[in-house]
Amino acid sequence: MSAWHAAIAFALTGERLDLGAQAVPDPDALARGLEEAGWPAERVTAHAQHAAGVQPWPHPVPDDLRAGLGAAQLHAAVARARDRLGLTVLTVLPPSRRTRLDADERRLLAEVPPHFGR
């Protein structure tokens, strides 16, 4: 039997949590398990916002937690868990305020492909 919830929980929290073995992922049961383990939706949200720009989030799941779980199925299960916890859209980063191009960027903009007609 696979430990779906442990893998999904790691993706959301970055911690190994013992949430038991499940034959199929259940977003409602996962949410209850996370809350019982001290990770209510608010804490997961705060963790995700803190991780933004510093490390990947959802976190990459280690091989031993992914064993026996299909990559696409795990990705979909994490997405369903994010939906269930209200984590689909966390933050929108503002556009960069930088307006000046550096020397390399100016050089790239000046280059044109050979077929451009010069």
Contacts in CASP RR format, 6 or more apart in sequence:
PFRMAT RR
TARGET T0000
AUTHOR 0000-0000-0000
METHOD contacts of the structure
MODEL  1
MSAWHAAIAFALTGERLDLGAQAVPDPDALARGLEEAGWPAERVTAHAQH
AAGVQPWPHPVPDDLRAGLGAAQLHAAVARARDRLGLTVLTVLPPSRRTR
LDADERRLLAEVPPHFGR
1 21 0 8 1.000
1 22 0 8 1.000
1 23 0 8 1.000
2 21 0 8 1.000
2 22 0 8 1.000
2 23 0 8 1.000
2 68 0 8 1.000
2 69 0 8 1.000
3 19 0 8 1.000
3 20 0 8 1.000
3 21 0 8 1.000
3 22 0 8 1.000
3 65 0 8 1.000
4 22 0 8 1.000
4 23 0 8 1.000
4 24 0 8 1.000
4 25 0 8 1.000
4 30 0 8 1.000
4 69 0 8 1.000
4 74 0 8 1.000
4 77 0 8 1.000
5 17 0 8 1.000
5 19 0 8 1.000
5 20 0 8 1.000
5 22 0 8 1.000
5 25 0 8 1.000
5 26 0 8 1.000
5 29 0 8 1.000
5 30 0 8 1.000
5 33 0 8 1.000
6 16 0 8 1.000
6 17 0 8 1.000
6 18 0 8 1.000
6 19 0 8 1.000
6 20 0 8 1.000
6 65 0 8 1.000
7 61 0 8 1.000
7 65 0 8 1.000
7 66 0 8 1.000
7 69 0 8 1.000
7 74 0 8 1.000
7 77 0 8 1.000
8 25 0 8 1.000
8 30 0 8 1.000
8 74 0 8 1.000
8 77 0 8 1.000
8 78 0 8 1.000
8 81 0 8 1.000
9 15 0 8 1.000
9 17 0 8 1.000
9 19 0 8 1.000
9 30 0 8 1.000
9 34 0 8 1.000
9 37 0 8 1.000
9 39 0 8 1.000
10 16 0 8 1.000
10 17 0 8 1.000
10 59 0 8 1.000
10 61 0 8 1.000
10 62 0 8 1.000
10 65 0 8 1.000
11 58 0 8 1.000
11 59 0 8 1.000
11 60 0 8 1.000
11 61 0 8 1.000
11 74 0 8 1.000
11 78 0 8 1.000
11 81 0 8 1.000
12 34 0 8 1.000
12 39 0 8 1.000
12 44 0 8 1.000
12 47 0 8 1.000
12 48 0 8 1.000
12 58 0 8 1.000
12 59 0 8 1.000
12 78 0 8 1.000
12 81 0 8 1.000
12 82 0 8 1.000
12 85 0 8 1.000
12 87 0 8 1.000
13 34 0 8 1.000
13 39 0 8 1.000
13 44 0 8 1.000
13 47 0 8 1.000
13 59 0 8 1.000
14 47 0 8 1.000
14 59 0 8 1.000
15 39 0 8 1.000
16 65 0 8 1.000
17 34 0 8 1.000
17 37 0 8 1.000
17 39 0 8 1.000
19 30 0 8 1.000
19 33 0 8 1.000
19 34 0 8 1.000
19 37 0 8 1.000
22 29 0 8 1.000
25 77 0 8 1.000
25 80 0 8 1.000
25 81 0 8 1.000
27 80 0 8 1.000
27 81 0 8 1.000
27 83 0 8 1.000
27 84 0 8 1.000
28 84 0 8 1.000
30 81 0 8 1.000
30 84 0 8 1.000
31 41 0 8 1.000
31 81 0 8 1.000
31 84 0 8 1.000
31 85 0 8 1.000
34 40 0 8 1.000
34 41 0 8 1.000
34 44 0 8 1.000
34 85 0 8 1.000
35 41 0 8 1.000
41 85 0 8 1.000
41 86 0 8 1.000
41 87 0 8 1.000
44 85 0 8 1.000
44 87 0 8 1.000
45 85 0 8 1.000
45 86 0 8 1.000
45 87 0 8 1.000
45 90 0 8 1.000
47 57 0 8 1.000
48 57 0 8 1.000
48 58 0 8 1.000
48 87 0 8 1.000
48 90 0 8 1.000
49 90 0 8 1.000
49 91 0 8 1.000
51 57 0 8 1.000
51 59 0 8 1.000
52 90 0 8 1.000
52 91 0 8 1.000
52 93 0 8 1.000
58 78 0 8 1.000
58 82 0 8 1.000
61 74 0 8 1.000
66 74 0 8 1.000
81 87 0 8 1.000
82 88 0 8 1.000
101 109 0 8 1.000
112 118 0 8 1.000
END
